[in-house]
């Protein structure tokens, strides 16, 4: 069991959907783990929270929150809760049981022991680092969709907004192909690389710091046969044109991080760019869209 000698603190804000992305980034400047979940689903209010060493980088946090308020137009009140280190890890582990996803994948925490169901491809994540890093429904939807899309044996693969690297690792393990895994957060890029190495696909997963489609490595790797993007609805809408241009003829995109209520908006943005809907996967309140560009495979 990992020990943490310094007292921990949970800091959090409650904001509407449109402000989640900027406040997640703000807390991420000082917190080692950041996550978000509904505080009030009926009103569309999210709780964005992070765990840090108590009082660490306070001035930096306040500057980041001020910038988030300016960018989003939403002024959020910062809440604080003392978080006992071992209790936090215990709760995190309890909330991160082994997940059997689709027919092929098993997602496990590094704290878990025992045999895995036969025939499963295992993806290991540190429970402390995985805390709040992805909504289970969206990740599961992506993995289920990937199983189906993998039958086409895509060659050039991009994981846009890789986070913990789970989707990049899944594609690498399943297809044994190189995957470019990008994120706007340096911490995510570092963690994705560590996770890929721990899962034996360090040579296949290439984590790169990049802002969406604007990164040099992303442009150089295009066009892609498969793009994975488990992020948020509005960024996906904004990047619809870039995605269409970045896909190879016959290429596929798996888009997630969408509430059911947001799927129509994201789908419409991509249909305007000439992509067609191929499949929809739903896990609880989350929707995954599988889109395809017309081309040689049609």
PyMOL commands that set and color helices and strands:
alter all, ss='L'
color gray80, all
select helices_A, chain A and resi 17-28+41-43+58-72+85-94+127-130+136-152+166-175+186-198+212-214+216-221+233-238+240-246+260-271
alter helices_A, ss='H'
color red, helices_A
select strands_A, chain A and resi 8-16+33-40+45-53+79-83+99-101+105-109+121-125+157-160+179-183+205-209+224-230+247-259+275-283+286-293
alter strands_A, ss='S'
color yellow, strands_A
deselect
rebuild
show_as cartoon
